[in-house]
Amino acid sequence: MANTNLLLNENGKLVNKGIVKSNTLFEKIGEKDQYLIIQYLNTTAYIEKNNTVPVPGGKISVPTISIKAVKIKVGMTKRATKIVNAVNKSNIIAEIPASQRIDIKGEYDSFYVVKVGGNTGFITKTNISLKTNNYVNPSGDYSYNEMIADLQELNAWYPSITKLEIIGKSVDGRNLYSIKLGTGKEEISLNASHHAREHMTTNVLMEMLDQYANAYEKNAKINGYDVKKLLTRTSIYFVPMVNPDGVMLVQEGANSAKNPSQVIKLNNGSKNFNAWKANIRGVDLNRQYPANWSKISGNKPKPGPDNHKGSKPLSEPEVKALYDFTNKHNFKNTVAYHSSGNIIFWHYNQKGSQFTRDKAIATKISKQTGYSLVAPAKGGGGGYKDWYVAIKKRPGFTIEISPYVGNKPVPHSYFNSIMKKNLPIGLILAAEPAK
């Protein structure tokens, strides 16, 4: 036979999912119209009859090899990869693209064993991601590249309930990501890492996303909340790293920036960026939103590590991206995660029924986390929560996740306690729109 497309039935349409290589002997299990049907991994596939030649009396000889059993029997291709013959590994059976689910029959040496058209095939282990219940490792400094890899993997494993998108770019050209979790028409949003040194907030959102997705698939509850039921009604949008340039500057230093000498200059000549809050050009992203921007107190007149509000609202691409993203949607409530202080900002000049409603939800968050509510006060402005509450007239919260630690990242040792307090927060907020 010649090279022929490997077609799978997706929602009634035959979709090309790879190539069966020429001169491959295979067993058909049926026919339909102009196609032959073959067994392919954990499903069936179609190939065009015109590209095949029948072999009279042909039988596939299954090699006798010592295959080890595997605990995890479902995998996914990380990248475009080849399935090779178990006897002659230079003989390619098929070529398949990234993000293909596969049924793993066992392992042999550095390969996983699969079945294609009656053939025993091998796929190199390093090309396969195994199905687990925990994709995110939130311990330690969680980098921008780790986040991207985990977002892509979660999106691949949960395609029916996730949608990954790029909502903008940072100053240094890094993509800004959002991922939707759920199928509900109602929408809420959670974001993290406006401030560079507060990057543990990204760990919190990514672990939350991971656990919610797993609970949805298993129809499990978290802190008494029926995750599947909630996410069928309300979708949660996660923006886990608003300031990737700043986060990587804190984690990896000046060489993570496109212009290392410039950031060192903005940092008063120091190569220690532990205290850095701003984006890569020294603008504090949480002083950039158009809410009382002209009257923000404590502004530093020049770009630097913190508290410089920029030349005008929305001057920074990271802020403009989140601003546009928020306006594009109809979020019923939102949280901007920050650190530190173990406090919840919830008030921004709202009155009457809006005040009562927002304080009631803030009190629920306080009860779950043990964090104190910040007393209502005049002033403020420039923050994402401030703008959202003022313009959208809906509940918005800034949650400071840890005890006060000063001008530095939150110690890693605090994470487990923080995660336990914050894990159900997205679900608490997802339950609100129905009310």
FENWOQUI-V434468 format. One record per backbone hydrogen bond with DSSP energy under -0.5 kcal/mol. CO is the residue of the C=O (numbers start at 1). NH is the residue of the N-H. E is the energy in kcal/mol with one decimal. If there is no record, write none. Layout:
co=CO nh=NH e=E
co=CO nh=NH e=E
This chain:
co=1 nh=23 e=-2.0
co=4 nh=20 e=-2.9
co=5 nh=7 e=-0.7
co=6 nh=17 e=-3.5
co=7 nh=46 e=-2.8
co=8 nh=10 e=-0.8
co=8 nh=15 e=-3.1
co=9 nh=11 e=-0.5
co=10 nh=13 e=-1.6
co=13 nh=10 e=-3.4
co=13 nh=15 e=-0.6
co=15 nh=8 e=-2.6
co=17 nh=97 e=-0.5
co=18 nh=6 e=-2.7
co=19 nh=21 e=-0.6
co=19 nh=95 e=-2.6
co=20 nh=4 e=-2.2
co=21 nh=24 e=-0.9
co=23 nh=25 e=-0.5
co=27 nh=39 e=-0.5
co=30 nh=37 e=-3.1
co=32 nh=35 e=-2.6
co=34 nh=49 e=-2.8
co=35 nh=32 e=-2.5
co=36 nh=47 e=-2.2
co=37 nh=29 e=-3.5
co=37 nh=30 e=-1.0
co=38 nh=45 e=-2.8
co=39 nh=117 e=-4.0
co=40 nh=43 e=-2.6
co=43 nh=40 e=-2.8
co=45 nh=38 e=-2.5
co=46 nh=7 e=-2.5
co=47 nh=36 e=-3.0
co=48 nh=51 e=-1.3
co=49 nh=52 e=-2.4
co=51 nh=2 e=-1.3
co=54 nh=56 e=-0.6
co=55 nh=58 e=-2.6
co=60 nh=62 e=-0.8
co=61 nh=63 e=-0.5
co=63 nh=65 e=-0.9
co=65 nh=67 e=-1.3
co=68 nh=107 e=-2.2
co=71 nh=73 e=-0.6
co=73 nh=104 e=-2.4
co=74 nh=131 e=-2.9
co=75 nh=102 e=-2.8
co=76 nh=129 e=-3.2
co=77 nh=99 e=-3.0
co=81 nh=96 e=-2.7
co=82 nh=84 e=-0.6
co=83 nh=93 e=-2.8
co=83 nh=94 e=-1.5
co=84 nh=122 e=-2.6
co=87 nh=89 e=-0.7
co=88 nh=85 e=-0.7
co=88 nh=91 e=-2.3
co=90 nh=92 e=-0.8
co=91 nh=85 e=-2.9
co=93 nh=21 e=-2.3
co=94 nh=83 e=-3.1
co=95 nh=19 e=-2.7
co=96 nh=81 e=-3.0
co=97 nh=100 e=-0.5
co=99 nh=101 e=-0.6
co=100 nh=77 e=-1.9
co=102 nh=75 e=-2.4
co=102 nh=104 e=-0.7
co=103 nh=105 e=-0.5
co=106 nh=113 e=-2.9
co=107 nh=68 e=-2.7
co=108 nh=111 e=-2.2
co=110 nh=125 e=-2.5
co=111 nh=108 e=-2.5
co=112 nh=123 e=-2.2
co=113 nh=105 e=-3.1
co=113 nh=106 e=-0.8
co=114 nh=121 e=-3.0
co=115 nh=41 e=-2.6
co=116 nh=119 e=-2.4
co=117 nh=27 e=-2.9
co=119 nh=116 e=-1.9
co=119 nh=121 e=-0.7
co=120 nh=86 e=-1.7
co=121 nh=114 e=-2.7
co=122 nh=84 e=-2.4
co=123 nh=112 e=-2.9
co=124 nh=127 e=-1.9
co=125 nh=128 e=-2.2
co=127 nh=78 e=-3.1
co=127 nh=79 e=-0.6
co=129 nh=76 e=-2.1
co=130 nh=132 e=-0.6
co=136 nh=138 e=-0.7
co=140 nh=142 e=-0.5
co=141 nh=143 e=-0.7
co=143 nh=147 e=-2.2
co=144 nh=148 e=-2.2
co=145 nh=149 e=-2.3
co=146 nh=150 e=-2.4
co=147 nh=151 e=-2.8
co=148 nh=152 e=-2.6
co=149 nh=153 e=-2.1
co=150 nh=154 e=-2.8
co=151 nh=155 e=-2.3
co=152 nh=156 e=-1.8
co=153 nh=157 e=-2.5
co=154 nh=158 e=-2.0
co=156 nh=159 e=-0.6
co=158 nh=161 e=-1.4
co=158 nh=162 e=-1.2
co=161 nh=182 e=-3.0
co=163 nh=180 e=-2.6
co=165 nh=167 e=-0.6
co=165 nh=178 e=-2.5
co=168 nh=176 e=-2.7
co=170 nh=173 e=-1.5
co=174 nh=170 e=-2.7
co=175 nh=177 e=-0.5
co=176 nh=167 e=-2.9
co=176 nh=168 e=-0.8
co=178 nh=165 e=-2.8
co=179 nh=238 e=-2.7
co=180 nh=163 e=-1.4
co=181 nh=236 e=-2.7
co=186 nh=235 e=-3.1
co=187 nh=332 e=-3.3
co=188 nh=237 e=-2.4
co=189 nh=335 e=-1.5
co=190 nh=239 e=-2.7
co=191 nh=337 e=-2.9
co=192 nh=242 e=-2.5
co=193 nh=243 e=-1.5
co=195 nh=198 e=-1.3
co=196 nh=199 e=-0.7
co=198 nh=201 e=-1.8
co=199 nh=202 e=-1.2
co=199 nh=203 e=-1.0
co=200 nh=204 e=-1.9
co=201 nh=205 e=-2.1
co=202 nh=206 e=-2.6
co=203 nh=207 e=-2.3
co=204 nh=208 e=-2.2
co=205 nh=209 e=-2.6
co=206 nh=210 e=-2.2
co=207 nh=211 e=-2.5
co=208 nh=212 e=-2.5
co=209 nh=213 e=-2.3
co=210 nh=214 e=-2.0
co=211 nh=215 e=-2.3
co=212 nh=216 e=-2.5
co=213 nh=217 e=-2.2
co=214 nh=218 e=-2.0
co=215 nh=219 e=-0.6
co=215 nh=220 e=-2.8
co=216 nh=219 e=-1.0
co=220 nh=227 e=-1.1
co=222 nh=225 e=-2.4
co=225 nh=222 e=-1.9
co=225 nh=227 e=-1.2
co=226 nh=230 e=-2.4
co=227 nh=231 e=-2.8
co=228 nh=232 e=-1.2
co=229 nh=233 e=-0.7
co=230 nh=233 e=-0.8
co=230 nh=234 e=-3.1
co=231 nh=183 e=-2.4
co=231 nh=184 e=-1.6
co=233 nh=186 e=-1.8
co=235 nh=188 e=-2.0
co=236 nh=181 e=-2.6
co=236 nh=238 e=-0.6
co=237 nh=190 e=-2.7
co=238 nh=179 e=-2.2
co=239 nh=192 e=-1.9
co=243 nh=247 e=-2.4
co=244 nh=248 e=-2.4
co=245 nh=249 e=-1.7
co=246 nh=250 e=-2.1
co=247 nh=251 e=-2.4
co=248 nh=252 e=-3.0
co=248 nh=253 e=-0.6
co=249 nh=253 e=-1.6
co=253 nh=256 e=-2.1
co=254 nh=257 e=-2.0
co=259 nh=262 e=-0.5
co=259 nh=263 e=-1.6
co=260 nh=264 e=-2.0
co=261 nh=265 e=-1.9
co=262 nh=266 e=-2.3
co=263 nh=267 e=-1.4
co=264 nh=269 e=-2.6
co=265 nh=268 e=-1.4
co=267 nh=270 e=-1.7
co=271 nh=273 e=-0.7
co=273 nh=276 e=-1.7
co=276 nh=197 e=-1.2
co=277 nh=196 e=-1.9
co=279 nh=282 e=-2.0
co=282 nh=304 e=-1.7
co=283 nh=279 e=-2.3
co=283 nh=285 e=-0.7
co=284 nh=287 e=-1.6
co=285 nh=288 e=-1.0
co=288 nh=314 e=-2.2
co=289 nh=291 e=-2.5
co=291 nh=382 e=-1.6
co=292 nh=295 e=-1.4
co=293 nh=296 e=-1.5
co=296 nh=299 e=-0.5
co=305 nh=277 e=-3.0
co=305 nh=278 e=-2.0
co=307 nh=300 e=-2.6
co=307 nh=309 e=-0.6
co=308 nh=284 e=-3.1
co=312 nh=315 e=-1.2
co=316 nh=320 e=-2.4
co=317 nh=321 e=-2.2
co=318 nh=322 e=-1.8
co=319 nh=323 e=-2.7
co=320 nh=324 e=-2.7
co=321 nh=325 e=-2.4
co=322 nh=326 e=-2.4
co=323 nh=327 e=-2.2
co=324 nh=328 e=-1.7
co=325 nh=329 e=-0.8
co=326 nh=329 e=-0.8
co=330 nh=187 e=-0.5
co=332 nh=395 e=-0.6
co=333 nh=189 e=-1.7
co=334 nh=397 e=-1.8
co=335 nh=191 e=-2.5
co=335 nh=337 e=-0.6
co=336 nh=399 e=-1.5
co=337 nh=193 e=-0.6
co=337 nh=194 e=-0.5
co=338 nh=401 e=-2.5
co=342 nh=372 e=-2.1
co=343 nh=400 e=-2.8
co=344 nh=346 e=-0.5
co=344 nh=374 e=-2.5
co=345 nh=398 e=-2.6
co=351 nh=354 e=-1.1
co=351 nh=355 e=-1.1
co=352 nh=356 e=-2.2
co=353 nh=357 e=-2.7
co=354 nh=358 e=-2.4
co=355 nh=359 e=-2.5
co=356 nh=360 e=-1.8
co=357 nh=361 e=-1.8
co=358 nh=362 e=-2.5
co=359 nh=363 e=-2.3
co=360 nh=364 e=-1.4
co=361 nh=365 e=-2.1
co=362 nh=366 e=-2.5
co=363 nh=367 e=-2.5
co=364 nh=368 e=-2.0
co=365 nh=369 e=-2.5
co=366 nh=370 e=-3.0
co=372 nh=344 e=-2.5
co=382 nh=288 e=-0.6
co=382 nh=289 e=-2.7
co=383 nh=387 e=-2.4
co=384 nh=388 e=-2.6
co=385 nh=389 e=-2.7
co=386 nh=390 e=-2.3
co=387 nh=391 e=-2.8
co=388 nh=392 e=-2.3
co=388 nh=393 e=-0.6
co=388 nh=394 e=-0.6
co=389 nh=393 e=-0.9
co=395 nh=334 e=-1.5
co=397 nh=336 e=-2.9
co=397 nh=399 e=-0.6
co=398 nh=345 e=-2.7
co=398 nh=400 e=-0.6
co=399 nh=338 e=-3.2
co=399 nh=401 e=-0.7
co=402 nh=341 e=-4.3
co=402 nh=342 e=-1.3
co=406 nh=408 e=-2.0
co=411 nh=414 e=-1.8
co=412 nh=415 e=-1.8
co=414 nh=418 e=-2.1
co=415 nh=419 e=-3.1
co=416 nh=420 e=-2.1
co=417 nh=421 e=-1.6
co=418 nh=422 e=-1.9
co=419 nh=423 e=-2.2
co=422 nh=425 e=-1.8
co=424 nh=428 e=-2.6
co=425 nh=429 e=-2.3
co=426 nh=430 e=-2.0
co=427 nh=431 e=-1.6
co=429 nh=432 e=-0.9
co=429 nh=433 e=-0.6
co=432 nh=435 e=-2.2
